[in-house]
Amino acid sequence: MSRQYCCQCQRPEKACICHLMTDVDNVPHVVVLQHPSEVGQTKGTLPLLAGSLKSCTVLVGEDFSGHEGLNELLERYRDNIYLLYPGEDALELGSGQCPAHQAASGKSCIILLDGTWKKAYRMYMLSKVLHQIPHFCLPGDLTGRYQIRKTAKKNALSTLEACCYALGIMEQQPQKYRDLLEQFVKFNQFQLSFHPGRTEPGSSARQQEHE
């Protein structure tokens, strides 16, 4: 008998996470560039994030240099598009050098990479178009609560956590994303309920230093 899948979250019905989704009216548009290997990954946090944010686009690929969908977004937002990536020239969100609230408007956009540390780095290196976009990074004192995947990297965050923290700082409303972060904790518990006492090696922490 074929497995039944939820038409909304695209997960097996017994592992459906639609009950964990919470409506969040984010101001900057969120674009997530997802590595193909993450598609359908049950441990990934992107379905919960994309299903909760009001304004979110997911694009799948590895080299986005000539990606039509991304190029359209770059043209649409032009001078108000930012990449959450810890490059050498990245400005720390919330610092004096980075007036993040100026970037938080309905006409702005923030891009995140969704993949393992190595694959996200490869995505970045291949996608030269991303190098020209202003880079943001998160404060170094944030602590992730992703229990499903483990990493030795300090301050590693999941895609969902990184996005929520970034939007909270940019909009100067961190409490706005608190409910979604709490749902993320429940997501961890829900996933672990299928494999009690078991966690996976490797990191699902994104945007501070990518997996």
C-alpha positions as CSV (number, residue, x, y, z in Angstrom):
1,M,0.0,0.0,0.0
2,S,1.4,3.4,-1.0
3,R,2.2,5.9,1.8
4,Q,-0.3,8.8,2.1
5,Y,1.2,12.3,2.2
6,C,-0.2,15.6,3.5
7,C,-1.0,17.9,0.6
8,Q,0.1,21.0,2.5
9,C,3.4,20.0,4.2
10,Q,4.2,17.2,1.8
11,R,5.1,14.8,4.7
12,P,3.7,11.4,5.4
13,E,0.3,11.8,7.1
14,K,1.5,10.3,10.4
15,A,4.3,12.8,10.4
16,C,2.3,15.8,9.3
17,I,3.4,19.1,10.9
18,C,0.5,21.3,9.8
19,H,-0.7,21.5,13.4
20,L,2.6,23.1,14.4
21,M,2.3,25.9,11.8
22,T,1.5,29.4,13.1
23,D,0.6,32.4,11.0
24,V,3.2,35.1,11.1
25,D,2.9,38.3,9.1
26,N,6.6,38.9,8.4
27,V,7.5,42.3,6.9
28,P,10.6,41.7,4.8
29,H,10.0,39.0,2.2
30,V,11.9,35.8,2.9
31,V,13.6,33.9,0.2
32,V,15.1,30.5,1.0
33,L,17.6,28.9,-1.4
34,Q,17.3,25.2,-0.7
35,H,19.8,22.6,-1.7
36,P,18.1,19.7,-3.6
37,S,19.3,17.1,-1.0
38,E,17.2,18.9,1.6
39,V,13.9,18.5,-0.3
40,G,11.7,16.0,1.5
41,Q,14.2,15.8,4.4
42,T,11.9,15.1,7.4
43,K,14.4,16.6,9.9
44,G,14.5,19.9,7.9
45,T,12.8,23.0,9.4
46,L,12.0,24.8,6.2
47,P,8.5,23.3,5.7
48,L,7.5,24.6,9.2
49,L,9.0,28.0,8.4
50,A,7.6,28.4,4.9
51,G,4.2,27.2,6.1
52,S,4.1,29.8,8.8
53,L,5.4,32.9,7.2
54,K,3.0,35.0,5.2
55,S,5.6,36.2,2.7
56,C,8.1,33.4,1.8
57,T,9.5,32.0,-1.4
58,V,11.5,28.7,-1.6
59,L,13.8,28.1,-4.6
60,V,15.6,24.8,-5.1
61,G,19.0,24.5,-6.7
62,E,22.7,24.6,-6.2
63,D,24.0,27.2,-8.6
64,F,21.6,30.2,-8.7
65,S,23.8,32.5,-10.8
66,G,21.4,32.1,-13.8
67,H,18.2,31.2,-11.9
68,E,15.3,32.9,-13.4
69,G,13.2,33.1,-10.2
70,L,16.1,34.5,-8.2
71,N,16.9,37.0,-10.9
72,E,13.3,38.3,-10.9
73,L,13.5,38.8,-7.1
74,L,16.8,40.6,-7.4
75,E,15.3,42.9,-9.9
76,R,12.1,43.4,-7.9
77,Y,13.8,44.4,-4.7
78,R,17.0,45.8,-6.1
79,D,18.7,47.9,-3.4
80,N,16.6,46.4,-0.6
81,I,17.7,42.7,-0.8
82,Y,20.0,41.2,1.8
83,L,21.8,37.9,2.3
84,L,22.0,36.2,5.8
85,Y,25.5,34.7,5.5
86,P,28.6,35.2,7.7
87,G,31.0,36.5,5.0
88,E,34.0,38.7,5.8
89,D,32.1,41.9,5.1
90,A,28.8,40.8,6.8
91,L,27.3,43.4,9.2
92,E,26.0,42.0,12.5
93,L,22.3,42.5,12.8
94,G,21.5,44.8,15.8
95,S,24.9,46.3,16.0
96,G,25.6,50.0,15.6
97,Q,27.1,49.4,12.1
98,C,23.9,47.8,10.9
99,P,20.7,49.8,11.3
100,A,18.6,46.7,10.6
101,H,15.3,48.4,11.0
102,Q,16.0,50.5,7.9
103,A,16.0,47.2,5.9
104,A,12.7,46.0,7.4
105,S,9.9,47.1,5.1
106,G,7.4,45.5,2.8
107,K,9.7,46.4,-0.1
108,S,12.7,44.6,1.3
109,C,13.9,41.0,1.0
110,I,16.2,38.7,3.0
111,I,17.8,35.6,1.5
112,L,18.8,32.5,3.5
113,L,20.6,29.3,2.4
114,D,19.2,25.9,3.4
115,G,21.6,23.0,3.3
116,T,24.4,21.2,5.2
117,W,27.4,23.2,6.2
118,K,29.4,22.0,3.2
119,K,26.6,22.2,0.7
120,A,25.5,25.7,1.7
121,Y,29.1,26.9,1.3
122,R,29.2,25.3,-2.1
123,M,25.9,26.9,-3.0
124,Y,27.4,30.3,-2.0
125,M,30.6,29.8,-3.9
126,L,28.8,28.7,-7.1
127,S,26.2,31.4,-6.9
128,K,28.3,34.4,-7.7
129,V,25.3,36.6,-8.0
130,L,24.9,36.3,-4.2
131,H,28.3,37.9,-3.6
132,Q,27.1,41.3,-4.7
133,I,24.3,41.4,-2.2
134,P,24.9,43.1,1.2
135,H,25.6,40.4,3.8
136,F,24.1,40.3,7.3
137,C,25.0,37.9,10.1
138,L,23.4,37.2,13.5
139,P,24.9,38.1,16.9
140,G,27.3,35.5,18.1
141,D,25.6,34.9,21.5
142,L,22.4,33.2,20.1
143,T,21.9,29.6,21.1
144,G,20.1,27.1,19.0
145,R,17.6,24.5,20.2
146,Y,17.8,22.1,17.3
147,Q,17.8,18.6,19.0
148,I,17.3,16.5,15.9
149,R,20.7,17.1,14.3
150,K,23.9,17.8,16.3
151,T,26.9,19.9,15.3
152,A,30.2,20.8,16.9
153,K,30.0,24.3,15.6
154,K,29.4,27.0,18.1
155,N,26.1,28.9,18.0
156,A,24.7,26.7,15.2
157,L,21.1,27.5,14.4
158,S,18.5,25.8,12.2
159,T,17.2,27.7,9.2
160,L,13.9,28.4,11.1
161,E,15.8,29.8,14.1
162,A,18.1,31.9,12.0
163,C,15.3,33.4,10.0
164,C,13.1,34.1,13.1
165,Y,16.0,35.8,14.9
166,A,17.0,37.8,11.9
167,L,13.4,39.0,11.2
168,G,12.9,39.8,14.9
169,I,16.0,42.0,14.9
170,M,15.2,43.7,11.6
171,E,11.6,44.5,12.6
172,Q,12.6,45.3,16.2
173,Q,9.9,42.9,17.3
174,P,11.5,39.7,18.5
175,Q,8.4,38.8,20.5
176,K,6.5,38.5,17.1
177,Y,8.4,35.3,16.3
178,R,8.3,33.8,19.8
179,D,5.3,31.6,19.1
180,L,6.9,30.1,16.0
181,L,10.1,29.4,17.9
182,E,8.1,27.6,20.5
183,Q,6.4,25.6,17.8
184,F,9.9,24.7,16.6
185,V,10.7,23.2,20.0
186,K,7.5,21.1,19.7
187,F,8.7,20.1,16.2
188,N,11.9,18.8,17.7
189,Q,9.9,16.8,20.3
190,F,7.5,15.5,17.6
191,Q,10.3,14.3,15.4
192,L,12.1,12.6,18.3
193,S,9.0,10.8,19.3
194,F,9.4,8.6,16.2
195,H,12.9,7.6,17.4
196,P,13.1,7.9,21.2
197,G,16.5,8.6,22.5
198,R,18.0,8.9,19.0
199,T,19.5,12.0,17.4
200,E,21.3,12.4,14.1
201,P,25.0,13.4,13.7
202,G,25.7,16.4,11.5
203,S,24.3,19.9,11.7
204,S,21.2,21.6,10.4
205,A,22.5,24.9,11.5
206,R,22.4,27.5,8.8
207,Q,23.2,31.2,8.6
208,Q,25.8,31.8,11.3
209,E,28.3,29.6,9.4
210,H,26.5,27.3,7.1
211,E,26.6,23.6,7.4
